[in-house]
Structures are given as C-alpha cells and as structure tokens.
Amino acid sequence: VSYMPGSSRRTVRPGKPASRIGWVPRHDFFREMDEIFDAELRLPQKKTKQQTKEKKIVGTLLKWLEIVGLAVVAVWLTTLGQNNALLATVDYMLLYVIIIGFVHGRNSGLIASLLACGWYGAAYLASGGQAQDLLFNTDHWLPMSVYIISGSMFGYARDRQQLRIDMLEKEKYEVQNELTFMEGMYRRTYEDRNQLKEQIYHSRDSYGRIYQITKELDTLQPVQVFLSALHVLENILQNKSVAIYECRPETSFIRLVVRSREMKSLPNSMNMKDYRPMYEDLKSGKLFANRMLLSGYPVYALPIMSGNELHAVLMLWSVPFEQQSMYMENLLSVVAGLAQSSLIRAVQYHNEIGHMYYENTHILMPEAFRSTLGIYQSIRQSRTGEHFLVHLVTGSRLSVEIADREIGKLVRSTDVVGCLEDGDYYVLFPQASAAQLPMIEKRFRRVGIDCEVVSEDISVE
C-alpha cells in the first residue's frame, strides 16, 4: 500500500453487522504484512493464454523439424552406405524410427515409420523395381513391418514412461498441497496454543492477585481496594487505560478515584445522564461495550453494585481491536464481580466500625483520617491519581457537630473531612490540584473559614 503526499491513514472498524455478531478478525494483517508480502513474491508468475499458445506452436514446429531433419540425415547416411561397406552395416532408417519413437512418443514414431516405409518404396522403385512387387512380394514386408513395429513399440514405451512421470508429478503436487495445508494448520494451532497459554497464565496470575485483595479486606479502606483493583486490571488485561470512578446512589455524578498513569486527560467527574446508553446498562448491572463507537465513551464500562445501587464503575478507555472479544468481556465480568464483592465487604466493614467517624457526623477521627491520608499518598506516589490536603483555620474552635454541618455544605460527597491530633479540621480533595485552591478558598471564606494547603510530606504514622 502506498500513500500520496499529504494523505493520512485511517483505522477501519467493522460496521453494525460485525458488531452484532461479535466478529473478531482471525489475522492481524498489520503484524503479518511482511510475511504476506514475501509469500506473494515467491508465488510463480501465471502465464497468459497468449504465451501458452505461442509456446505450444513453437514446440510443435520443433518436433516436425526434428522428424523431417532426422529423416533427411537418415536418407543421406543410407545413400552413403551404398558405396561404403562399413556404413552399410547399419539400417539408418530403422535407427531413425527408433530415435523418433523413443523421443516423441507413439504417434511421432508411427509417422517416422511411415516416412521410412515411403523411402524404402521410393528407393526400390528408383532401382527399377515394380510397384506390384512391393505389395505381393513378402520379402518387402519384413523391413516395412519392422519399421512400423519399432516406431509403435518404442513410442508406446516412451508414452508409458511419460504417463508414469505425469502421475508422479501429480502425486507430488498433491503431497505438497497437503504439506502446505498441514503446515498452515500447525502454524495456526501453534498460535492458538500460545494465545490460550498466555490467557491461562494471565488468568492464574490475576486470580491470585485478586485473592490477595480479598484476603486483606479486613484492614483496607475502600480507596485501597480501588488502587489494588487498578493494578490487578492492568496486569490481567495488559492494558494501561484503566480508570475507576466512584459514585453515590443519590446522584448521577461519578468521581474519578484512580486511573492508569498514561491516562492523564480523563475527566475528574462525569454526569452519567450525559452518557445515557452507558448509564442505562450500568444501572441495570450490565457490562457496557462501545460497539457503536460513540465519541467520548470508554470501550468497556463495568458496574460495581450493591443490590440495585451503583457504587463504582470500572472503565477501559483504549482496547486494541483484536482484544475486543467475548473472552475479554467474560474476563472483565469476572474481575468486576470479584472487585464488587471486595468493595462491598470493605464498605460494610467500615460502616460497622463505630470509631472511624465522630458520632452522627461525616468527620473522620485522627487515626482513621491518617490511614486515609496514607492510602491517598500511596496513590500519588504510584502516579495513578492526585489530591491535595487543606487545613481549615477558624476564628474559634468549632464543635464537631457545627463543623460537620458547615463544612458539609462546602465539600463534595467524595471529599474526605477529618480531624488530626491538634484538634483542627482538614479536608482532602481527591483528584484535585492546588490550582483549584483559589476557588475553594473563596467558597470557604464566605462562612469565615480560611484555607491553607498542607505539605504533601505530612506524616501519616
């Protein structure tokens, strides 16, 4: 394929019929193009009908030239033998018939024998013999019979040998075709074996990693489950476009929790009502596959649900076309099911612990808040997410109930409010940067609270 200057290549995707039946191409022609090109160069060039016809005409002319030319040579040698006793010991016409029959087959041998008989009769008549003697004198029958029998016999032997050679060539061609077919089958079987082997290895490895997550649920917070699930998904799928969003049952907005390092331009929040096809599938607990190639949608989205409530969404934004198969969808469903179980158990675990929050508030106690800070610092160090921590400075110390009521009006549902040993209040803003601080400061100053960014090196011990 060649491209003109200024032209661009386009990725061709299958249309609606291929999407409906889940069609996946058997070959990756981009990867196999060199092999296909080399095979095309090795193919024998097909001859045109004109070339075949010309070659046939030339072959026929050469055969007749040989028959006539050797006949002339045989006549000349026979003529010389009439005056030379040494040359007269060989019947050159018989030798001529044998050579033609052995080289060109039975039909040519019979023609040569007829020419030899004609020469024999012409020579007899030229020597003064009578034409009726050729027919009724049996002495003349023997040499002519020998000519005809020799031409037929040696021509038949040659034709039989050629027929045997043609049969062997045909068998060889069939065996070569079978060998080529078997090599192709072996190559495809070998490729499928490697692919299945790789899938098995990935499956075993991924299930082991997921088991490690579920085994540690009693001591992990939900955010840590998200982070571990991100790493597991990347390793299972060999994909670096994973993102996990958290959502609240009472709202349609979802908030980014963790993402792959390469996915730096993902939206921090999304209104699922703007993604109606995906939202309907997720609300009903189904896997969303972007088979219609909708712009701005991920390739796959999987819900994490508790009952009929949606708590989180796993998204794959970029998936190679050859991986968009039923196997991938089934694997994602299994992983989503395990992540869902892990997350729900972690949430229930923290809901059952009374000392995480101050009573009747959404403010974390110092120990729980430092544990949460440690998890978000791990996310930032692994470059799978970002956050910043704000210290709230008030004119007078607010009670926990008043702080929960006042601060709760100014933060998002995904922001974390906590208290440290100094008795001051802090707010952790997930998936946000210090560039948003002016807007946050303006919002808090309306109620008489100043904000200052806390150093990222704050101790979480």
Solvent accessible surface area in square Angstrom, and as a share of the most:
residue,aa,sasa,rsa
1,V,166,0.95
2,S,107,0.69
3,Y,102,0.39
4,M,150,0.67
5,P,131,0.82
6,G,90,0.87
7,S,62,0.40
8,S,87,0.56
9,R,174,0.63
10,R,215,0.78
11,T,110,0.64
12,V,133,0.77
13,R,93,0.34
14,P,38,0.24
15,G,47,0.45
16,K,120,0.51
17,P,85,0.54
18,A,19,0.15
19,S,19,0.12
20,R,178,0.65
21,I,135,0.68
22,G,37,0.36
23,W,127,0.44
24,V,49,0.28
25,P,36,0.22
26,R,112,0.41
27,H,52,0.23
28,D,52,0.27
29,F,116,0.48
30,F,177,0.74
31,R,156,0.57
32,E,24,0.11
33,M,93,0.41
34,D,109,0.56
35,E,95,0.43
36,I,71,0.36
37,F,122,0.51
38,D,66,0.34
39,A,40,0.31
40,E,106,0.47
41,L,118,0.59
42,R,172,0.63
43,L,99,0.49
44,P,115,0.72
45,Q,157,0.70
46,K,196,0.83
47,K,135,0.57
48,T,78,0.45
49,K,183,0.77
50,Q,110,0.49
51,Q,99,0.44
52,T,78,0.45
53,K,125,0.53
54,E,87,0.39
55,K,136,0.58
56,K,153,0.65
57,I,90,0.46
58,V,82,0.47
59,G,39,0.37
60,T,63,0.37
61,L,106,0.53
62,L,100,0.50
63,K,68,0.29
64,W,111,0.39
65,L,121,0.60
66,E,77,0.35
67,I,1,0.00
68,V,79,0.46
69,G,33,0.32
70,L,67,0.33
71,A,14,0.11
72,V,94,0.54
73,V,71,0.41
74,A,5,0.04
75,V,41,0.23
76,W,145,0.51
77,L,47,0.23
78,T,38,0.22
79,T,64,0.37
80,L,72,0.36
81,G,6,0.05
82,Q,129,0.57
83,N,145,0.74
84,N,66,0.34
85,A,90,0.70
86,L,142,0.71
87,L,55,0.27
88,A,60,0.47
89,T,106,0.62
90,V,72,0.41
91,D,68,0.35
92,Y,29,0.11
93,M,5,0.02
94,L,42,0.21
95,L,83,0.41
96,Y,7,0.03
97,V,0,0.00
98,I,46,0.24
99,I,69,0.35
100,I,2,0.01
101,G,0,0.00
102,F,126,0.52
103,V,72,0.41
104,H,43,0.19
105,G,1,0.01
106,R,113,0.41
107,N,111,0.57
108,S,4,0.02
109,G,0,0.00
110,L,62,0.31
111,I,57,0.29
112,A,0,0.00
113,S,0,0.00
114,L,114,0.57
115,L,76,0.38
116,A,0,0.00
117,C,17,0.10
118,G,45,0.43
119,W,72,0.25
120,Y,55,0.21
121,G,10,0.10
122,A,54,0.42
123,A,35,0.27
124,Y,51,0.19
125,L,84,0.42
126,A,90,0.70
127,S,91,0.59
128,G,59,0.56
129,G,20,0.19
130,Q,97,0.43
131,A,59,0.46
132,Q,96,0.43
133,D,48,0.25
134,L,24,0.12
135,L,122,0.61
136,F,159,0.66
137,N,56,0.29
138,T,83,0.49
139,D,105,0.55
140,H,17,0.08
141,W,126,0.44
142,L,125,0.62
143,P,31,0.20
144,M,41,0.18
145,S,45,0.29
146,V,53,0.30
147,Y,10,0.04
148,I,71,0.36
149,I,107,0.54
150,S,11,0.07
151,G,0,0.00
152,S,34,0.22
153,M,107,0.48
154,F,59,0.25
155,G,0,0.00
156,Y,116,0.44
157,A,50,0.38
158,R,76,0.28
159,D,53,0.27
160,R,163,0.60
161,Q,97,0.43
162,Q,66,0.29
163,L,109,0.54
164,R,152,0.55
165,I,73,0.37
166,D,70,0.36
167,M,108,0.48
168,L,98,0.49
169,E,97,0.44
170,K,132,0.56
171,E,91,0.41
172,K,113,0.48
173,Y,139,0.53
174,E,82,0.37
175,V,91,0.52
176,Q,87,0.39
177,N,69,0.35
178,E,109,0.49
179,L,102,0.51
180,T,92,0.53
181,F,130,0.54
182,M,117,0.52
183,E,89,0.40
184,G,14,0.13
185,M,88,0.39
186,Y,153,0.58
187,R,116,0.42
188,R,116,0.42
189,T,82,0.48
190,Y,109,0.41
191,E,57,0.26
192,D,55,0.28
193,R,127,0.46
194,N,57,0.29
195,Q,102,0.45
196,L,104,0.52
197,K,80,0.34
198,E,90,0.41
199,Q,35,0.16
200,I,85,0.43
201,Y,117,0.45
202,H,46,0.21
203,S,21,0.14
204,R,168,0.61
205,D,70,0.36
206,S,1,0.01
207,Y,90,0.34
208,G,33,0.32
209,R,93,0.34
210,I,9,0.05
211,Y,134,0.51
212,Q,102,0.45
213,I,15,0.08
214,T,34,0.20
215,K,125,0.53
216,E,85,0.38
217,L,4,0.02
218,D,87,0.45
219,T,113,0.66
220,L,32,0.16
221,Q,17,0.08
222,P,32,0.20
223,V,19,0.11
224,Q,36,0.16
225,V,3,0.02
226,F,6,0.03
227,L,8,0.04
228,S,22,0.14
229,A,9,0.07
230,L,0,0.00
231,H,71,0.32
232,V,8,0.04
233,L,3,0.01
234,E,19,0.08
235,N,47,0.24
236,I,4,0.02
237,L,8,0.04
238,Q,109,0.49
239,N,8,0.04
240,K,104,0.44
241,S,5,0.03
242,V,0,0.00
243,A,0,0.00
244,I,0,0.00
245,Y,0,0.00
246,E,42,0.19
247,C,8,0.05
248,R,83,0.30
249,P,61,0.38
250,E,139,0.62
251,T,53,0.31
252,S,15,0.10
253,F,112,0.47
254,I,3,0.01
255,R,28,0.10
256,L,2,0.01
257,V,7,0.04
258,V,0,0.00
259,R,30,0.11
260,S,0,0.00
261,R,103,0.38
262,E,112,0.50
263,M,37,0.16
264,K,161,0.68
265,S,108,0.70
266,L,21,0.10
267,P,55,0.35
268,N,49,0.25
269,S,51,0.33
270,M,7,0.03
271,N,39,0.20
272,M,1,0.00
273,K,113,0.48
274,D,103,0.53
275,Y,44,0.17
276,R,116,0.43
277,P,61,0.38
278,M,0,0.00
279,Y,29,0.11
280,E,97,0.43
281,D,45,0.23
282,L,0,0.00
283,K,90,0.38
284,S,70,0.45
285,G,39,0.38
286,K,125,0.53
287,L,42,0.21
288,F,9,0.04
289,A,17,0.13
290,N,18,0.09
291,R,107,0.39
292,M,109,0.49
293,L,97,0.48
294,L,64,0.32
295,S,109,0.71
296,G,50,0.48
297,Y,35,0.13
298,P,0,0.00
299,V,27,0.16
300,Y,5,0.02
301,A,0,0.00
302,L,4,0.02
303,P,13,0.08
304,I,2,0.01
305,M,18,0.08
306,S,38,0.25
307,G,72,0.70
308,N,138,0.71
309,E,85,0.38
310,L,10,0.05
311,H,41,0.19
312,A,0,0.00
313,V,0,0.00
314,L,2,0.01
315,M,0,0.00
316,L,3,0.01
317,W,43,0.15
318,S,68,0.44
319,V,8,0.04
320,P,59,0.37
321,F,52,0.22
322,E,98,0.44
323,Q,52,0.23
324,Q,46,0.20
325,S,27,0.17
326,M,113,0.51
327,Y,81,0.31
328,M,12,0.05
329,E,23,0.10
330,N,84,0.43
331,L,13,0.07
332,L,1,0.01
333,S,57,0.37
334,V,67,0.39
335,V,4,0.02
336,A,7,0.06
337,G,37,0.36
338,L,63,0.31
339,A,9,0.07
340,Q,60,0.27
341,S,53,0.34
342,S,1,0.01
343,L,6,0.03
344,I,25,0.13
345,R,123,0.45
346,A,0,0.00
347,V,45,0.26
348,Q,95,0.42
349,Y,71,0.27
350,H,19,0.09
351,N,115,0.59
352,E,144,0.65
353,I,39,0.20
354,G,67,0.65
355,H,112,0.50
356,M,15,0.07
357,Y,88,0.34
358,Y,53,0.20
359,E,143,0.64
360,N,142,0.73
361,T,13,0.07
362,H,149,0.66
363,I,1,0.01
364,L,8,0.04
365,M,59,0.26
366,P,32,0.20
367,E,135,0.61
368,A,12,0.10
369,F,0,0.00
370,R,45,0.16
371,S,54,0.35
372,T,4,0.02
373,L,2,0.01
374,G,18,0.18
375,I,17,0.09
376,Y,12,0.04
377,Q,21,0.09
378,S,47,0.30
379,I,3,0.01
380,R,48,0.18
381,Q,140,0.62
382,S,21,0.13
383,R,157,0.57
384,T,4,0.02
385,G,4,0.04
386,E,73,0.33
387,H,12,0.05
388,F,9,0.04
389,L,10,0.05
390,V,0,0.00
391,H,28,0.12
392,L,6,0.03
393,V,63,0.36
394,T,39,0.23
395,G,87,0.84
396,S,79,0.51
397,R,168,0.61
398,L,45,0.22
399,S,53,0.34
400,V,37,0.21
401,E,104,0.47
402,I,72,0.36
403,A,0,0.00
404,D,30,0.16
405,R,129,0.47
406,E,47,0.21
407,I,3,0.01
408,G,45,0.43
409,K,143,0.61
410,L,23,0.12
411,V,29,0.16
412,R,83,0.30
413,S,64,0.41
414,T,17,0.10
415,D,14,0.07
416,V,27,0.16
417,V,14,0.08
418,G,0,0.00
419,C,10,0.06
420,L,8,0.04
421,E,118,0.53
422,D,79,0.41
423,G,24,0.23
424,D,42,0.22
425,Y,16,0.06
426,Y,15,0.06
427,V,0,0.00
428,L,0,0.00
429,F,3,0.01
430,P,5,0.03
431,Q,4,0.02
432,A,3,0.02
433,S,43,0.28
434,A,56,0.44
435,A,89,0.69
436,Q,65,0.29
437,L,27,0.14
438,P,90,0.56
439,M,119,0.53
440,I,6,0.03
441,E,32,0.15
442,K,130,0.55
443,R,67,0.25
444,F,0,0.00
445,R,143,0.52
446,R,180,0.66
447,V,67,0.38
448,G,56,0.54
449,I,5,0.03
450,D,74,0.38
451,C,11,0.07
452,E,88,0.40
453,V,63,0.36
454,V,29,0.17
455,S,75,0.48
456,E,99,0.45
457,D,132,0.68
458,I,35,0.18
459,S,65,0.42
460,V,43,0.25
461,E,178,0.80
